[in-house]
Amino acid sequence: MSQKPAQHNKRDAMDSHAAIAAARGTAHILVAGPTASGKSALALAIARAHGGTIVNADALQVYRGWPILTAQPNAADRAAAPHALYGHVPDDAPYSVGLWLAEVAALAATGARLIVTGGTGLYFRALTEGLAPVPPVPPQTRAEADAHLADGGIGALLADLDPATAARIDTRNPARVQRAWEVLRATGRGLADWQDATPPPLMPLDTVLPLRLDMAPDRLNPRIARRFDAMLAQGALDEARARLPRWTPRAPSSQAIGAAQLVAHLRGEMSLGDARDLSIVATRQFAKRQRTWFRARMRNWQAVAPDMAR
């Protein structure tokens, strides 16, 4: 298998068929994009055309309990091509970008062509830029951070951060701020310092075909609504019902968009119609953040205007 990435013009968007053609002969392909933009359809088309294992790069699709609500590949898709790292983590188990990267490295070591697809930008950044060797944060530090956040809000955590880290992270994202606070508290070194010691990446950008799907909101938003309705028809509410006896809002798997709303409906706190509408709005907001992040951080990726999204 050739290790030289296909030549492509990053300045102009290509359609899905051109993207499939460009994937011919490349060692690995990365397919990123906002939720509901057609990433899975394109990855599957590439696998059918050229072979390869489709690898999940979505932080919520790794969890076992929400296959429908997180839009994991269905049985037909899995029969059409090999898939990896979907639904393999128990809902209450800790998981991290470091664990994900190690699992991708093990898959790459087999010599298989990987088609890495998903919407978690941090995963792609670690894959193509490297991951800082930050030690695990002790549970007591995390508990301390939780208490600090509850008492003083995100501002209390920000006030304790070193200037270099505060200038580098998304200070509006509580999870990112808390992570930085925990690292500083546990190690005595700021997250920026750890990041500056990052080792070489597993898949440098110039050795792969990096595809970035984009879809205008006027096309994407109706697709988001249709997909959520399809999820309900396929049994997303049953997934929430199964989780209800052991529902924990702060569990990583509970962050699946729509999970909290469906649980609230099952508890009698809102109608199913309201749960649906709120979930769709939350998904649209998430997609907007993804599009902004991808455009800012993935300028050197080949833009794809999806015309085969489903």
C-alpha positions as MATLAB code, in Angstrom:
seq = 'MSQKPAQHNKRDAMDSHAAIAAARGTAHILVAGPTASGKSALALAIARAHGGTIVNADALQVYRGWPILTAQPNAADRAAAPHALYGHVPDDAPYSVGLWLAEVAALAATGARLIVTGGTGLYFRALTEGLAPVPPVPPQTRAEADAHLADGGIGALLADLDPATAARIDTRNPARVQRAWEVLRATGRGLADWQDATPPPLMPLDTVLPLRLDMAPDRLNPRIARRFDAMLAQGALDEARARLPRWTPRAPSSQAIGAAQLVAHLRGEMSLGDARDLSIVATRQFAKRQRTWFRARMRNWQAVAPDMAR';
ca = [
       0.000    0.000    0.000;
       1.358    3.401   -0.955;
       2.345    5.667    1.919;
       2.184    8.806   -0.220;
      -1.015   10.796    0.226;
      -3.096   11.596   -2.828;
      -2.545   15.017   -4.341;
      -5.460   17.340   -3.840;
      -6.269   21.039   -3.974;
      -7.229   22.259   -0.513;
      -8.341   25.648   -1.823;
     -11.404   24.342   -3.649;
     -14.071   22.053   -2.232;
     -14.472   18.725   -4.011;
     -17.623   16.654   -4.124;
     -17.974   13.261   -2.492;
     -17.196   11.332   -5.669;
     -13.952   13.242   -6.157;
     -13.070   12.571   -2.521;
     -13.580    8.841   -3.043;
     -11.330    8.948   -6.102;
      -8.677   10.892   -4.180;
      -8.613    8.189   -1.514;
      -7.321    5.614   -3.979;
      -3.823    4.475   -3.000;
      -3.563    6.510    0.203;
      -2.390    4.833    3.373;
      -4.980    6.346    5.692;
      -7.956    8.667    5.259;
      -9.400   11.075    7.828;
     -13.010   12.225    7.475;
     -14.075   15.010    9.851;
     -17.170   17.153    9.912;
     -20.127   18.376   11.970;
     -22.829   16.038   13.183;
     -25.281   14.808   10.524;
     -23.112   16.077    7.641;
     -22.632   12.657    6.047;
     -19.249   11.569    7.416;
     -20.278    7.959    7.890;
     -21.738    7.703    4.392;
     -18.544    9.025    2.827;
     -16.311    6.796    4.966;
     -18.375    3.751    4.023;
     -18.255    4.661    0.332;
     -14.458    4.945    0.528;
     -14.213    1.584    2.291;
     -16.390   -0.055   -0.362;
     -14.358    1.451   -3.180;
     -10.848    0.930   -1.857;
     -11.039   -1.248    1.250;
     -10.104   -0.309    4.785;
     -11.333   -0.311    8.365;
     -13.641    2.514    9.448;
     -12.443    3.811   12.821;
     -14.584    5.909   15.133;
     -13.330    9.373   16.082;
     -16.358   10.490   18.083;
     -16.008   10.731   21.850;
     -19.599    9.634   22.494;
     -19.859    6.830   19.960;
     -17.293    4.838   21.942;
     -19.917    4.166   24.640;
     -22.074    1.077   24.635;
     -25.441    2.308   25.894;
     -26.500    4.779   23.192;
     -26.003    3.146   19.764;
     -29.075    4.826   18.289;
     -28.872    8.219   19.990;
     -25.183    8.622   19.064;
     -25.792    7.430   15.478;
     -23.429    4.477   15.587;
     -23.202    2.317   12.424;
     -26.109   -0.079   12.024;
     -25.867   -3.776   11.246;
     -25.970   -3.244    7.485;
     -23.096   -0.749    7.596;
     -21.001   -3.045    9.788;
     -21.629   -5.914    7.370;
     -20.476   -3.790    4.429;
     -17.064   -2.883    5.896;
     -14.999   -3.489    9.048;
     -15.670   -0.985   11.845;
     -13.657   -0.371   15.005;
     -13.942    1.543   18.303;
     -17.731    1.880   18.249;
     -19.683    1.046   21.412;
     -16.781   -0.808   23.006;
     -16.562    1.157   26.274;
     -18.951    0.557   29.223;
     -21.118    3.598   29.929;
     -19.594    4.228   33.358;
     -15.956    3.546   32.406;
     -13.405    6.354   32.152;
     -12.108    7.011   28.656;
      -9.776    9.623   27.219;
      -8.164   10.846   24.044;
      -4.985    9.079   25.173;
      -6.747    5.725   25.368;
      -8.350    6.346   21.988;
      -5.014    7.249   20.404;
      -3.408    4.084   21.781;
      -6.202    1.989   20.286;
      -5.820    3.673   16.902;
      -2.058    3.057   17.054;
      -2.702   -0.650   17.651;
      -5.014   -0.756   14.625;
      -2.478    1.073   12.448;
       0.226   -1.390   13.523;
      -1.711   -4.193   11.811;
      -1.008   -2.591    8.432;
      -4.674   -2.018    7.623;
      -5.823    1.099    5.808;
      -7.721    3.153    8.378;
     -10.584    5.464    7.501;
     -10.860    7.528   10.667;
     -14.148    9.387   10.855;
     -15.996   11.419   13.459;
     -16.726   14.823   14.854;
     -14.400   15.107   17.857;
     -11.783   17.647   16.847;
      -9.549   16.867   19.809;
      -9.162   13.277   18.606;
      -8.055   14.396   15.146;
      -5.735   16.991   16.623;
      -4.043   14.349   18.805;
      -3.798   12.000   15.836;
      -2.194   14.515   13.463;
      -0.325   16.811   15.862;
       0.558   14.528   18.781;
      -0.710   14.255   22.327;
       0.926   15.766   25.384;
       2.084   13.107   27.891;
      -0.060   14.406   30.760;
      -0.225   11.977   33.712;
      -3.672   10.751   34.814;
      -5.467   13.078   37.231;
      -6.231   11.448   40.610;
      -9.921   11.077   41.502;
      -9.509   13.321   44.517;
      -8.245   16.142   42.304;
     -11.248   15.747   40.033;
     -13.569   15.828   43.045;
     -11.839   18.988   44.260;
     -12.291   20.569   40.833;
     -15.974   19.620   40.814;
     -16.472   21.284   44.185;
     -14.515   24.355   43.130;
     -16.626   24.684   39.982;
     -19.858   24.248   41.912;
     -18.899   26.898   44.471;
     -17.311   29.552   42.300;
     -18.232   28.723   38.721;
     -15.882   28.625   35.764;
     -14.352   31.957   36.821;
     -12.956   30.417   39.998;
     -11.098   27.791   37.983;
      -9.863   30.313   35.429;
      -8.447   32.530   38.150;
      -6.071   29.748   39.205;
      -4.730   28.883   35.740;
      -1.287   29.863   34.519;
      -1.359   32.608   31.851;
       0.076   30.413   29.076;
      -2.644   27.806   29.485;
      -5.433   30.378   29.870;
      -4.359   31.970   26.587;
      -4.413   28.641   24.747;
      -7.652   26.900   25.775;
     -11.294   27.689   25.073;
     -12.091   29.610   28.249;
     -15.847   29.392   27.563;
     -15.791   25.600   27.724;
     -16.170   24.437   31.356;
     -14.844   20.956   30.583;
     -11.653   22.323   29.005;
     -11.129   24.811   31.837;
     -11.662   22.141   34.474;
      -9.256   19.796   32.715;
      -6.567   22.494   32.688;
      -7.173   23.254   36.357;
      -6.925   19.590   37.290;
      -3.652   19.123   35.407;
      -2.075   22.137   37.086;
      -3.311   21.047   40.512;
      -2.197   17.437   40.113;
       1.190   17.953   38.445;
       2.309   21.452   39.348;
       2.789   22.149   35.615;
       0.412   24.042   33.392;
      -1.314   22.235   30.548;
       0.466   24.483   28.035;
       3.813   23.319   29.427;
       2.802   19.684   28.979;
       1.561   20.410   25.454;
       4.892   21.945   24.527;
       6.475   18.553   25.325;
       4.236   16.726   22.854;
       5.868   13.787   21.011;
       5.611   13.298   17.203;
       2.114   12.515   15.926;
       0.907    9.076   14.885;
      -0.407   10.349   11.528;
       1.189   13.621   10.413;
      -1.142   15.532    8.154;
       1.130   15.235    5.116;
       1.030   11.423    5.245;
      -2.761   11.022    5.077;
      -5.726   12.263    3.059;
      -7.509   14.678    5.412;
     -11.089   15.387    4.364;
     -13.236   18.030    6.068;
     -16.948   17.926    5.293;
     -18.900   21.122    5.469;
     -22.577   21.754    4.944;
     -24.387   25.069    5.118;
     -26.845   25.440    8.019;
     -29.818   25.679    5.666;
     -29.031   22.134    4.504;
     -27.661   20.762    7.755;
     -30.413   21.902   10.134;
     -33.268   20.064    8.389;
     -31.087   16.945    8.262;
     -30.509   17.211   12.012;
     -34.261   17.324   12.642;
     -34.957   14.397   10.315;
     -32.207   12.339   11.896;
     -33.471   12.898   15.421;
     -36.975   11.893   14.374;
     -35.481    8.762   12.827;
     -33.658    8.038   16.077;
     -36.928    8.229   17.972;
     -38.559    5.895   15.466;
     -35.665    3.449   15.791;
     -35.851    3.259   19.582;
     -33.844    6.102   21.149;
     -36.500    6.481   23.841;
     -36.088    2.808   24.736;
     -32.355    3.427   25.160;
     -33.132    6.237   27.597;
     -35.649    4.041   29.416;
     -33.010    1.344   29.885;
     -30.596    3.924   31.330;
     -33.164    5.561   33.635;
     -32.615    3.371   36.759;
     -28.890    4.179   36.784;
     -28.963    7.618   35.162;
     -26.060    9.833   36.226;
     -26.021   13.245   34.519;
     -22.262   13.738   34.896;
     -21.309   10.368   33.420;
     -19.423   10.827   30.121;
     -21.939    8.706   28.216;
     -24.787   10.863   29.564;
     -23.483   13.792   27.517;
     -25.023   12.295   24.368;
     -27.192   15.041   22.898;
     -30.825   14.257   23.628;
     -30.113   11.914   26.526;
     -30.956   14.391   29.283;
     -34.048   15.571   27.435;
     -35.407   12.053   26.890;
     -34.733   11.152   30.518;
     -36.573   14.304   31.600;
     -39.550   13.235   29.496;
     -39.556    9.759   31.044;
     -39.561   11.377   34.477;
     -42.624   13.405   33.557;
     -40.761   16.703   33.498;
     -41.580   17.573   29.881;
     -43.550   16.272   26.928;
     -41.942   14.129   24.264;
     -42.502   16.951   21.791;
     -40.587   19.371   23.984;
     -37.799   16.827   24.519;
     -37.554   16.400   20.760;
     -37.485   20.134   20.055;
     -34.891   20.860   22.749;
     -32.694   18.016   21.525;
     -32.788   19.300   17.960;
     -31.898   22.823   19.083;
     -28.997   21.468   21.164;
     -27.758   19.446   18.190;
     -27.880   22.486   15.923;
     -25.896   24.503   18.461;
     -23.340   21.708   18.746;
     -23.015   21.485   14.961;
     -22.423   25.237   14.783;
     -19.579   24.953   17.304;
     -18.112   22.044   15.361;
     -18.202   23.948   12.067;
     -16.501   26.940   13.660;
     -13.811   24.752   15.243;
     -13.140   22.745   12.086;
     -12.876   25.825    9.894;
     -10.443   27.456   12.304;
      -8.308   24.411   13.127;
      -8.523   22.404    9.892;
      -7.743   25.011    7.267;
      -5.192   22.701    5.643;
      -7.671   19.841    5.249;
      -9.322   19.169    1.916;
     -12.820   20.657    1.984;
     -15.604   18.387    0.771;
     -19.100   19.532   -0.143;
     -21.060   16.354    0.608;
     -23.523   15.343   -2.072;
     -24.178   11.810   -0.898;
     -25.010   12.503    2.751;
     -27.802   10.439    4.238;
];
